[in-house]
C-alpha cells in the first residue's frame, strides 16, 4: 500500500507529500525530483535532529513509521572556496641607473593597481643598485607581470618572486633541463614548458653549458615534470630537480646577490657589472 511522506525543503517550509514504494521505502530520486540536490532527509525527535537511513538510494522509514514525523531535506555542504592567492613582493631586476620610482610605478600601473614601489639605492651614495621591488593589489595583475619581460627606460628588465633566506621559494618551483643544445633558446623553452603551467623565468647560461633552468609559478608543475624526458626541437632533454650548488668562494659569493635571490647555482650566474660611478660591486642587500 502506497504511503505519502510529508517532505519540505527546510524545516519551516510547506511540505509536499511524496509517494513511497511497495516495500515502504522512499526513493531518493523521488525526493530529488522535487528538491534538486537533496541527498537525504532529516527529522526531529525531542528537539534533536536525526537522519533518515539511506541504503542503495532508498530511504527507510523510522521504527515508528513515516507518519510519526515530518521530514525536510538534507543537502551536501557547499565546499568552501579555495583561499584567494595573496600577492607577493616582486623584485624587478636590471633597472637602468636613471630609472626612478615614479617611472617604475608608471610602467607597472598598466598591469594593475600597485600597493608598493621601491627602487633600492645605496645608503651612502644614493645611487641606484639596479633593482627594486613592487607589489600589486590584485593577484591577476601579478600573474600578468610575471609572465613576460619588460622594457623600462630602454632596457629589458625581469620580474621575479624573491626567494626566502633559505632559497626554498624558487628551488621548489624550478627544474633543471639537461642535455640542451645551442639551438634551443630561452624562448623555445618558455614556449614549450608554458603548455604545462605558467613559466616565470628561463635561464640559459652564457657561455653555453648544455643545461638550462626553468622556473614555474606553481611548484606542483615543477614536481610533476621531474624525472621525465621531453623532446624540444628534435632534442631529448631530461628534467630533474634544480639543486643549487654552494658558493665556492667568498669572493664569488659577494657578487651574486641576484643569483642567490633567484636560487641559481653560483657558477651559472654572471657577475653584474659595477655602477658606472663606482668601482666595486654594488649588489649588497641590507
Residue pairs with C-beta under 8 A, 6 or more apart in sequence:
2 19
2 20
2 22
3 19
3 20
3 24
3 66
3 67
4 17
4 18
4 19
4 20
5 17
5 18
5 19
5 20
5 26
5 61
5 66
5 71
6 15
6 16
6 17
6 70
6 71
7 15
7 16
7 17
7 18
7 31
7 34
7 35
7 41
7 71
7 72
7 73
8 14
8 15
8 16
8 70
8 71
8 72
8 73
9 35
9 72
9 73
10 72
10 73
11 42
11 44
11 72
13 72
15 70
15 71
15 72
16 34
18 26
18 30
18 31
18 34
19 30
20 26
20 61
20 66
21 27
21 58
24 60
24 61
24 66
25 58
25 59
25 60
25 61
26 41
26 52
26 58
26 59
26 61
26 66
27 57
27 58
27 59
28 38
28 39
28 40
28 54
28 57
28 58
28 59
29 57
31 38
31 41
31 59
31 73
32 38
35 73
37 75
37 76
38 73
38 74
38 75
39 74
39 75
39 76
40 51
40 52
40 54
40 59
40 73
40 74
41 51
41 52
41 59
41 71
41 72
41 73
41 74
42 49
42 50
42 51
42 52
42 71
42 72
42 73
42 74
43 49
43 50
43 52
43 62
43 69
43 70
43 71
43 72
44 50
44 69
45 69
50 62
51 74
52 59
52 60
52 61
52 62
52 71
53 59
53 60
54 60
62 68
62 69
84 139
85 139
86 139
87 115
87 135
87 136
87 137
87 138
87 139
87 141
87 142
88 135
88 142
88 161
88 162
89 116
89 133
89 134
89 135
89 162
90 133
90 134
90 135
90 136
90 142
90 145
90 146
90 159
90 160
90 161
90 162
91 131
91 132
91 133
91 159
91 160
91 161
91 162
91 261
92 104
92 131
92 132
92 133
92 134
92 150
92 152
92 157
92 158
92 159
93 130
93 131
93 157
93 158
93 159
93 160
93 258
94 130
94 131
94 155
94 156
94 157
94 158
95 104
95 119
95 128
95 130
95 131
95 132
95 152
95 153
95 155
95 157
96 130
96 152
96 153
96 154
96 155
97 127
97 128
97 130
97 275
97 276
98 128
98 153
99 119
99 128
99 152
99 153
100 119
101 117
101 118
101 119
101 132
103 152
103 153
104 117
104 119
104 132
104 134
104 152
105 114
105 117
107 150
107 152
108 114
108 117
108 134
108 136
108 145
108 150
111 136
111 141
111 144
111 145
112 136
112 137
112 138
112 140
112 141
112 142
112 144
112 145
113 136
113 137
113 138
113 141
114 134
114 135
114 136
114 137
115 135
115 136
115 137
116 133
116 134
116 135
117 132
117 133
117 134
118 132
118 133
118 134
119 128
119 131
119 132
120 128
120 129
120 131
120 132
120 133
121 127
121 128
121 129
122 128
122 129
122 282
123 286
125 277
125 278
127 275
127 277
127 278
127 282
128 275
129 275
129 282
129 283
129 284
130 272
130 275
130 282
130 283
131 258
131 283
134 145
134 159
136 142
136 145
143 198
143 217
145 159
146 159
146 160
146 161
146 198
146 200
146 217
147 198
147 199
147 200
149 156
149 157
149 158
150 156
150 157
150 158
150 159
151 157
158 201
160 170
160 200
160 201
160 261
160 262
161 169
161 170
161 200
161 217
162 169
162 261
163 169
163 170
163 171
163 260
163 261
163 262
163 263
167 244
167 260
167 263
169 263
170 215
170 262
170 263
171 242
171 243
171 244
171 263
172 219
172 222
172 223
173 200
173 215
173 216
173 217
173 218
173 219
173 222
174 201
174 213
174 214
174 215
174 216
174 222
174 242
174 263
175 213
175 214
175 215
175 216
175 222
175 225
175 226
175 239
175 240
175 241
175 242
176 211
176 212
176 213
176 239
176 240
176 241
176 242
176 243
177 189
177 211
177 212
177 213
177 214
177 237
177 238
177 239
178 210
178 211
178 237
178 238
178 239
178 240
179 210
179 211
179 235
179 236
179 237
179 238
180 204
180 210
180 211
180 212
180 235
180 237
181 210
181 233
181 235
182 208
183 233
184 212
184 232
184 233
184 235
184 237
185 204
186 202
186 203
186 204
186 212
187 202
188 232
188 233
189 199
189 202
189 204
189 212
189 214
189 232
190 199
190 202
190 214
192 230
192 232
193 199
193 202
193 214
193 216
193 225
196 216
196 221
196 224
196 225
197 216
197 217
197 218
197 221
198 216
198 217
198 218
199 214
199 215
199 216
199 217
200 215
200 216
200 217
201 213
201 214
201 215
201 262
202 212
202 213
202 214
202 215
203 212
203 213
203 214
203 215
203 262
203 264
203 268
204 212
205 211
205 212
205 268
206 270
209 268
213 242
213 264
213 268
215 222
215 262
216 222
225 239
226 239
226 240
226 241
227 239
227 240
228 238
228 239
229 236
229 237
229 238
229 239
230 236
230 237
230 239
231 237
242 263
244 263
244 264
244 265
244 266
245 265
245 266
245 267
246 266
247 253
247 256
247 260
247 266
248 266
248 267
252 266
252 267
252 271
253 260
253 266
254 281
254 284
255 271
255 272
255 281
255 283
256 266
256 269
256 271
256 283
257 272
257 283
257 284
257 285
258 269
258 272
258 283
259 265
259 266
259 268
259 269
261 285
262 269
271 281
272 281
272 282
272 283
274 280
274 281
274 282
275 282
